[in-house]
Amino acid sequence: MAPAAATASYSTAGTVSSPLDLDALTPRGEHESVNLNGSAAAGGASSRRAIRPKPKVTLTSLTPNNSGTLRKINSVVLPIVYSEKFYKQDVLDATLDDINKLGKFTHFYYADIPVGACCCRIENMAKGAKQPPTLAILTLAVLAPYRSQGLGSALVQHALRSALHPTAPPAPTPPATGTATRAQLKPVEPRKPINRALVHVQVGNDSARKFYERLGFKEAGVEETYYTKMEPRAAWILVCDDIAAALGELPNGVNGA
Ligand SMILES: CC(C)(COP(=O)(O)OP(=O)(O)OC[C@H]1O[C@@H](n2cnc3c(N)ncnc32)[C@H](O)[C@@H]1OP(=O)(O)O)[C@@H](O)C(=O)NCCC(=O)NCCS
C-alpha cells in the first residue's frame, strides 16, 4: 500500500478534467440513438421514447471536502462499509491523485452532481514482490440512475491510463496553521508506470465480471474467503495483465495469454 499521507496538505481543488465524451471512451453495448423529435432511430415499435440529452461528465480529484460524498455514494451502492481511515487517509493519498476520481454529471438544469467514483491503491511495489507492480481497484460505484451511460468504464479506463502514464502529484502546500517541516513540503516523487491491474469481484456478480472483461480483465483465480461479512465469501480475481494493450496503445495489442 502507498505510504500514509503526510500532515502537510496537498491542493487538489483545481484538478478537474475537461468534459469527457463517454461515447468515444467506452466500448459500448447496444444503445439506441434517439432523435430529438422523439422517433426511435431504428426498429422501435413505440415513438414515445424519453429524450435524454447527452450527459456532460467530468472527473474530479478526491479532497477532504468531497470524501464525504464518496462515502455516501459507496454506502448506497456497495455492500461493504469502509473505515474512517479509508475515507480520511487512504483515498486522499496525494500520490494517487491522478487515479482516484469522483465522476460528476452536469445536467441541463442542475449544477454538477457527483454520481460515481473509483478508488485504487498500488500493490507489489516492494523489491522481490511475487507479482509485478499492480493497480488494485478497491471500490467502483455508480449510482443506479446514472448507470449504462459509460461513466463506470470511463472511471476505470481513466485509472488504468493514469497508472500507465503517471503524472507528478500536486505540490504540497503549507498547512493553514503552524509550521511544516522541510520533509513535509518536499514534492512527492512521481510513480513508475504500472502495466497490470487487478480487481476482486464477488462470485455471482456476473454483470460486474462482464463489465471488467469488456475492459480487458480476465479471471486469474478465485479467493475463497475474500469477504468476511457477506455471502458468498468467494471473489473472482480479475486481472488485466497488459494495461497498454487493454487501452489499445499497442499495435496488434491483444495479449495472447
Ligand atoms: C459496475 C458499475 C460501476 C458500472 O457502471 P456504469 O456506469 O453502468 O458502467 P458503463 O456504463 O460503463 O457500463 C455499463 C455496463 O456494465 C454492466 N454492468 C455491470 N454491473 C452492473 C450492475 N450492477 N448493474 C447494471 N449494469 C451493470 C452492464 O452490462 C452495462 O452494459 P450496457 O451498457 O450494455 O447496459 C455499476 O453498475 C455499479 O456501480 N454497480 C454496483 C457496484 C458494483 O458491482 N461494482 C463493481 C464491483 S467492484
The ligand as an ORCA input file, in Angstrom:
! r2SCAN-3c Opt
* xyz 0 1
  C     -20.356     -1.808    -12.318
  C     -20.759     -0.334    -12.444
  C     -19.719      0.547    -11.763
  C     -20.826      0.035    -13.925
  O     -21.096      1.430    -14.033
  P     -21.774      2.033    -15.352
  O     -21.631      3.498    -15.326
  O     -23.128      1.469    -15.539
  O     -20.787      1.414    -16.442
  P     -20.851      1.562    -18.026
  O     -21.998      2.419    -18.417
  O     -19.507      1.957    -18.467
  O     -21.095      0.066    -18.477
  C     -22.368     -0.493    -18.206
  C     -22.351     -1.983    -18.424
  O     -21.884     -2.596    -17.229
  C     -22.662     -3.753    -16.967
  N     -22.935     -3.806    -15.522
  C     -22.058     -4.274    -14.644
  N     -22.550     -4.290    -13.420
  C     -23.788     -3.830    -13.479
  C     -24.796     -3.593    -12.498
  N     -24.639     -3.919    -11.197
  N     -25.950     -3.016    -12.918
  C     -26.122     -2.687    -14.205
  N     -25.180     -2.894    -15.160
  C     -24.029     -3.466    -14.820
  C     -23.901     -3.699    -17.819
  O     -23.861     -4.880    -18.592
  C     -23.752     -2.480    -18.693
  O     -23.848     -2.839    -20.033
  P     -24.755     -1.952    -21.045
  O     -24.138     -0.575    -21.070
  O     -24.651     -2.674    -22.356
  O     -26.113     -1.929    -20.450
  C     -22.154     -0.052    -11.826
  O     -23.067     -0.901    -12.437
  C     -22.199     -0.248    -10.319
  O     -21.916      0.671     -9.568
  N     -22.596     -1.463     -9.888
  C     -22.751     -1.773     -8.474
  C     -21.421     -1.915     -7.767
  C     -20.550     -2.963     -8.411
  O     -20.992     -4.029     -8.793
  N     -19.235     -2.617     -8.539
  C     -18.273     -3.471     -9.214
  C     -17.668     -4.435     -8.304
  S     -16.164     -3.760     -7.670
*
